[in-house]
Amino acid sequence: MPDNPGLGEQALNKAAEIGLSSQLDEVENLDVNIKTDPLKVVQGQVDAVTIEGEGLVMQKDLRMEELEMQMTSVAINPLSVAFGKIELTKPTEANTRVVLTEADINRAFNSEYVRSQLQNQKISVNGQQTTIEPQHVDFRLPGDGKVALNASVKLVETGDNQQVAFSAVPSISANGKSVSLENVEYGESEEISPDLTKALIDQTSEILNLSNFDLEGMNLQVNQLKVEVGKLTLQAQAYVEQIPSG
């Protein structure tokens, strides 16, 4: 280990930043801050690891406005440090906060991945089986703990356009891994096709599915979901088996 603890920390910080960035499609800002000293590292101990990110784009075009993770009392393999890596000798937990904006979720809804998911479904409209082609999806966070969706969808077989609108209250599942929509209030379109509305409700839950935010070696379990005007905040525990490093 270098005599200067700052240099050792900097090397580990950079390795972790490179490792995390390699799992993301886009990164606006990412800082890893590892607090320790050479004597503790030799004993395999790290006081704290803090990860802070902004504008992180995951798979499926899902963007996080903010990510914060804080770990304390991390046990590492001291030999791994010589190679600029942080190898955990036992799993640890991290307090985690994720912020998604209305624009982030709209981006996901209008991504090629979600469009292809919806286009692959056969749904019933007025008693006829048809495929759909999303034209535009407008997702909103109007406040009062609700999410709202207004979608324009083309029925491929007939060429007709349909509007689907609903609002709902997102709720975390008992295991903290998925989000369901409750207290759904429909727009005038519910009678046109319950199947079409259900497909969009299911897709909303899928986009908010918390496994979307898991990085390699890290699994999230959400404790709290806060819906405000324009943004959605998840408070979670992350079960960390490994911190990716370059």
Secondary structure as the mmCIF struct_conf table of DSSP 4:
data_model
#
loop_
_struct_conf.conf_type_id
_struct_conf.id
_struct_conf.beg_label_comp_id
_struct_conf.beg_label_asym_id
_struct_conf.beg_label_seq_id
_struct_conf.end_label_comp_id
_struct_conf.end_label_asym_id
_struct_conf.end_label_seq_id
BEND BEND1 ASP A 3 ASN A 4
HELX_RH_AL_P HELX_RH_AL_P1 PRO A 5 SER A 21
TURN_TY1_P TURN_TY1_P1 SER A 22 GLN A 23
BEND BEND2 ASP A 25 ASP A 25
STRN STRN1 GLU A 26 LYS A 35
HELX_RH_AL_P HELX_RH_AL_P2 PRO A 38 VAL A 42
TURN_TY1_P TURN_TY1_P2 GLN A 43 GLY A 44
STRN STRN2 GLN A 45 VAL A 57
HELX_RH_3T_P HELX_RH_3T_P1 GLN A 59 ASP A 61
STRN STRN3 ARG A 63 ALA A 75
STRN STRN4 ILE A 76 ILE A 76
HELX_RH_AL_P HELX_RH_AL_P3 PRO A 78 VAL A 81
TURN_TY1_P TURN_TY1_P3 ALA A 82 GLY A 84
STRN STRN5 LEU A 88 LEU A 88
BEND BEND3 THR A 89 LYS A 90
STRN STRN6 THR A 92 THR A 101
HELX_RH_AL_P HELX_RH_AL_P4 GLU A 102 PHE A 109
TURN_TY1_P TURN_TY1_P4 ASN A 110 ASN A 110
BEND BEND4 SER A 111 SER A 111
HELX_RH_AL_P HELX_RH_AL_P5 GLU A 112 GLN A 119
TURN_TY1_P TURN_TY1_P5 ASN A 120 ASN A 120
STRN STRN7 LYS A 122 VAL A 125
TURN_TY1_P TURN_TY1_P6 ASN A 126 GLY A 127
STRN STRN8 GLN A 128 GLY A 143
TURN_TY1_P TURN_TY1_P7 ASP A 144 GLY A 145
STRN STRN9 LYS A 146 LEU A 155
TURN_TY1_P TURN_TY1_P8 VAL A 156 THR A 158
STRN STRN10 ASN A 161 ILE A 172
TURN_TY1_P TURN_TY1_P9 ALA A 174 ASN A 175
BEND BEND5 GLY A 176 LYS A 177
STRN STRN11 VAL A 179 TYR A 186
HELX_RH_3T_P HELX_RH_3T_P2 GLU A 188 GLU A 191
TURN_TY1_P TURN_TY1_P10 ILE A 192 ILE A 192
HELX_RH_AL_P HELX_RH_AL_P6 PRO A 194 ILE A 207
TURN_TY1_P TURN_TY1_P11 LEU A 208 LEU A 208
HELX_RH_3T_P HELX_RH_3T_P3 LEU A 210 PHE A 213
HELX_LH_PP_P HELX_LH_PP_P1 ASP A 214 LEU A 215
TURN_TY1_P TURN_TY1_P12 GLU A 216 GLY A 217
STRN STRN12 MET A 218 GLU A 228
TURN_TY1_P TURN_TY1_P13 VAL A 229 GLY A 230
STRN STRN13 LYS A 231 VAL A 240
BEND BEND6 GLU A 241 GLU A 241
#
